Amino acid sequence: MSAVLVAMTIAASAATIASAQTAAAPTQTASPTLQGQVANPFVGDKLTTTNGSWTGSPTKYTYQWDRCDPTGDRQNCVPIPGATAQSYTAATADINHTLHANVFATNADGSGKADTKASGVVAARGTPKNTARPTITGVPVVGNTLTAENGTWTGAVTISYQWQLCDVNGNNCADIAGATGKTYGVRSTDTGHEILVLVKASNRFGSTTASSDRTVPATVTVQTTTTVVTVPGNQPPTLTFISLRRVGYKLYARFRTCDDSGGRVSVTERDNKARALAYTRHFAVSCGTYARSWTLIRRFRSPGRVVVTLRASDASGKLSRLVSRSITVR
């Protein structure tokens, strides 16, 4: 073989190798993204994917839309039959699912794949629907803060609040002026009233309002110092509620009481809960500090606030002031 022919062969081989080294399927450099009603899609909304950015000068793009779990990003996704266009219109089958698009870029050397992030959860067209009612956390004691928990909704885009004050029986509820935040600070004027919160969920089709349950009547916690003064005549017994704690359905209370006669005192304990018949117990004691425990009867075991009140009476029937503490049953 001549030197010229050898040189030409080597050059051709080098060109072939160089061509093989530079040719490649497309590679994603920027992810595709969804456009349209992405955050809160409803049935009938049209979503479109961009192609993203690629190396390799793609000559063709193809698409496949997936239906995924409502929680997490692109979890347990399955292809939607026939959904192979750049745009996709959310269907009834997509309700309570998220959507995302796969983009395939192709050139003469092969194909590459990239996908979008998932959309929000698809909802049926119409006003929001409440599937679990709102609740209130916190103890309704003057100076404390109550917090509204939204409950569970479908089709909700925005949430707003309105706190209301009801009478001691949970009736005649009315808006509290200016109380439109997620939290509410209990005021002295709320004492003896039950409190609830209205949660309003809205979307472009309208709004729906759901109410929380009512709290027990708001109370005042006062730190007191007991001063014993000797005065003529019989005086009411003194009574101080020291503490209240719960273990399971069992309550443990500590209190201090005394009567100016030094005789026996009858302490009446009462369990109270909104829309439940109160339950009463009696303890016979002398002057001193006592601990008593009891198990909540069944109607007080559902989640909510239980208020425990104590009042002492002496042999003549004179009554102490009413004292109370409250606990939460979960």
C-alpha positions in Angstrom: 0.0 0.0 0.0 1.3 3.4 -1.0 2.1 6.0 1.6 -0.6 8.3 0.2 -3.3 5.5 0.5 -2.2 4.8 4.1 -2.5 8.4 5.0 -6.0 8.7 3.5 -7.1 5.6 5.3 -5.9 6.9 8.6 -7.6 10.3 8.1 -10.9 8.6 7.2 -10.7 6.5 10.3 -9.9 9.5 12.5 -12.9 11.4 11.1 -15.2 8.4 11.8 -14.0 8.2 15.4 -14.4 12.0 15.9 -17.9 11.8 14.5 -18.8 9.0 16.8 -17.4 10.8 19.8 -19.4 14.1 19.1 -22.7 12.5 18.2 -25.1 12.0 21.2 -28.8 11.8 22.1 -30.3 15.0 23.6 -29.5 15.8 27.3 -31.7 18.0 29.5 -30.2 21.2 30.7 -33.3 22.9 32.1 -36.5 21.0 33.2 -39.8 21.5 31.5 -42.5 23.3 33.5 -46.3 23.3 33.6 -48.3 26.3 32.6 -52.0 27.2 33.2 -54.0 26.6 36.5 -51.1 24.7 38.0 -51.4 25.3 41.7 -55.2 24.6 42.0 -56.5 22.8 38.8 -60.1 22.0 38.4 -61.8 19.5 36.0 -61.9 21.2 32.6 -58.7 23.3 33.2 -56.1 23.0 30.4 -52.4 22.5 31.4 -49.5 22.8 29.0 -45.9 21.8 29.4 -42.9 23.6 28.0 -40.1 21.6 26.4 -37.4 22.7 28.7 -33.8 23.1 27.4 -31.7 20.4 25.8 -28.3 19.8 24.2 -28.0 17.8 21.0 -30.4 20.0 18.9 -33.6 17.9 19.2 -35.6 17.6 16.0 -38.8 16.2 17.6 -40.6 16.4 21.0 -43.2 13.9 22.2 -45.2 13.8 25.5 -46.9 11.6 28.0 -49.0 12.9 30.9 -49.2 11.0 34.2 -51.8 10.8 37.0 -50.2 10.7 40.5 -51.0 10.5 44.2 -52.4 13.6 45.9 -49.5 13.8 48.4 -45.9 14.2 47.6 -44.3 15.2 44.3 -44.8 12.6 41.5 -45.7 9.6 43.8 -47.1 6.4 42.3 -47.7 8.0 38.9 -49.3 6.1 36.1 -49.6 7.1 32.4 -53.0 8.5 31.3 -54.1 6.6 28.2 -54.1 8.8 25.1 -52.7 11.9 26.9 -49.7 12.4 24.5 -50.1 16.0 23.4 -48.2 19.0 24.7 -51.4 20.2 26.5 -53.9 18.2 28.7 -57.3 19.0 30.0 -58.0 17.7 33.5 -60.8 15.1 33.6 -63.2 13.7 36.2 -60.9 10.7 36.6 -58.1 13.1 37.8 -60.1 14.4 40.9 -58.0 14.0 44.1 -54.8 13.4 42.0 -52.0 15.5 40.8 -50.7 15.7 37.2 -47.3 16.0 35.5 -45.9 15.7 32.0 -43.0 13.7 30.6 -41.1 15.3 27.7 -39.1 13.2 25.3 -36.6 15.0 23.1 -35.3 13.1 20.0 -32.5 13.7 17.4 -30.8 11.4 14.9 -28.7 9.8 17.7 -31.5 8.9 20.1 -33.9 10.3 22.7 -33.7 11.8 26.2 -36.5 12.2 28.8 -37.3 14.9 31.4 -40.5 15.6 33.4 -42.2 18.5 35.1 -43.0 18.9 38.8 -46.5 17.8 39.8 -49.5 20.1 39.7 -51.8 20.8 42.6 -54.5 18.3 43.5 -57.3 18.3 40.9 -60.8 19.2 42.2 -64.3 19.0 40.9 -65.7 22.3 39.4 -67.7 24.1 42.1 -67.4 25.7 45.5 -65.1 24.1 48.1 -66.4 21.1 50.1 -65.7 20.6 53.8 -64.8 16.9 54.6 -63.7 17.3 58.2 -65.0 20.3 60.2 -62.7 22.9 61.7 -61.5 22.7 65.3 -60.1 25.1 68.0 -57.0 24.4 70.0 -56.2 26.2 73.2 -57.9 26.8 76.6 -60.7 29.5 76.8 -59.2 31.4 79.7 -58.8 35.1 79.7 -55.4 36.0 78.4 -54.9 32.7 76.5 -54.7 32.4 72.7 -57.1 30.1 70.8 -56.0 28.8 67.3 -58.3 27.8 64.5 -57.5 24.5 62.7 -58.9 24.6 59.1 -60.3 21.1 59.0 -60.2 19.3 55.6 -61.4 20.7 52.3 -61.5 19.8 48.6 -61.3 22.6 46.1 -60.2 25.3 48.5 -57.8 28.0 47.2 -58.0 30.6 50.0 -59.0 30.4 53.7 -60.4 33.1 56.0 -61.7 33.2 59.5 -64.4 34.8 61.7 -64.6 34.2 65.4 -67.9 34.3 67.2 -69.2 34.7 70.8 -72.2 32.6 72.0 -74.1 32.6 75.2 -73.4 30.2 78.0 -75.6 27.6 76.3 -73.9 27.9 72.9 -76.8 29.8 71.3 -77.2 33.4 69.9 -73.7 33.4 68.4 -72.5 36.7 66.9 -69.4 37.9 65.1 -66.6 39.4 67.3 -65.7 42.7 65.6 -62.2 42.5 64.0 -61.6 38.9 65.1 -60.8 37.6 61.6 -57.3 36.0 62.1 -56.3 32.4 62.6 -55.8 33.1 66.3 -57.9 34.8 68.9 -56.9 36.2 72.3 -59.6 35.5 75.0 -60.8 38.8 76.6 -62.3 39.6 80.0 -65.6 40.4 78.2 -65.7 36.8 76.9 -66.1 35.4 80.5 -69.1 33.0 80.7 -69.5 32.8 76.9 -68.8 30.0 74.5 -66.5 30.7 71.5 -66.5 29.2 68.0 -64.7 30.0 64.7 -66.2 30.1 61.2 -63.7 28.9 58.5 -64.5 30.2 55.0 -62.9 28.4 52.0 -63.0 30.1 48.6 -62.1 29.4 45.0 -63.1 31.0 41.6 -66.5 29.3 41.8 -67.5 30.7 45.1 -67.1 30.0 48.8 -68.3 27.6 51.6 -68.3 28.2 55.3 -67.9 25.6 58.1 -68.2 26.1 61.8 -66.0 24.6 64.6 -67.6 23.1 67.7 -68.1 25.6 70.6 -65.6 25.8 73.4 -66.7 25.5 77.1 -67.6 28.9 78.6 -64.5 31.2 78.9 -63.2 31.6 82.5 -60.8 33.8 84.4 -57.8 32.3 86.2 -56.9 34.5 89.2 -53.9 34.0 91.5 -55.2 34.6 95.0 -53.8 34.9 98.4 -56.0 33.8 101.2 -56.0 36.0 104.3 -57.8 34.7 107.5 -59.5 37.4 109.5 -61.3 36.7 112.7 -64.8 38.2 112.6 -67.9 37.6 114.6 -70.4 35.2 113.3 -70.2 32.2 110.9 -68.2 32.8 107.7 -68.3 30.7 104.5 -65.6 28.1 104.1 -62.5 29.0 102.2 -61.5 26.9 99.2 -58.5 27.0 96.9 -58.1 24.8 93.7 -54.4 23.9 93.7 -54.0 21.7 90.6 -55.7 19.4 88.2 -54.1 16.8 85.9 -55.2 13.9 83.7 -53.7 10.4 83.1 -55.8 8.6 80.5 -59.4 9.1 81.6 -58.5 9.5 85.3 -58.4 13.0 86.9 -56.3 14.0 89.9 -57.2 17.1 91.8 -55.6 18.9 94.8 -57.4 21.5 96.8 -57.3 23.2 100.2 -60.4 24.1 102.3 -61.3 25.2 105.8 -64.2 26.5 107.9 -64.1 29.0 110.7 -65.8 26.5 113.0 -63.1 23.9 112.4 -65.8 21.3 111.6 -66.4 19.1 108.7 -66.8 20.6 105.2 -68.7 19.1 102.2 -66.9 19.7 98.9 -69.0 19.4 95.7 -67.1 18.5 92.6 -68.7 18.8 89.2 -67.5 17.7 85.7 -68.8 20.0 82.9 -68.5 19.8 79.1 -70.2 21.6 76.3 -73.5 19.9 75.3 -73.0 17.1 77.9 -75.0 16.7 81.2 -72.8 17.6 84.2 -71.8 14.9 86.7 -71.5 15.7 90.4 -69.5 14.1 93.2 -69.2 15.0 97.0 -66.2 14.8 99.3 -66.5 15.2 103.1 -63.3 16.7 104.6 -62.0 18.8 107.5 -59.7 21.8 107.3 -56.6 20.8 105.3 -55.1 20.1 101.9 -56.5 17.1 100.0 -56.0 15.0 96.9 -58.8 13.3 95.2 -59.1 11.2 92.0 -61.8 9.8 89.9 -62.4 8.3 86.4 -64.4 10.3 83.8 -67.7 8.7 82.9 -68.2 7.8 79.3 -69.9 11.0 78.1 -66.9 13.0 79.0 -64.3 10.9 77.2 -64.8 12.3 73.6 -62.2 14.8 72.5 -62.8 18.3 74.0 -62.5 20.5 77.0 -63.7 19.3 80.4 -64.1 22.0 83.2 -64.0 20.8 86.8 -65.6 23.1 89.4 -65.3 22.8 93.2 -67.5 24.5 95.9 -67.4 23.9 99.7 -70.3 24.2 102.2 -70.3 24.1 106.0 -72.8 22.5 108.3 -75.0 25.6 108.2 -75.1 25.6 104.4 -72.9 28.6 103.8 -71.0 28.2 100.5 -67.5 29.0 99.5 -66.7 30.7 96.2 -66.8 28.5 93.1 -63.3 27.6 91.8 -62.5 25.8 88.5 -59.7 24.2 86.4 -59.9 22.7 83.0 -58.2 19.9 81.0 -58.3 18.6 77.4 -59.4 15.1 76.5 -57.9 14.0 73.2 
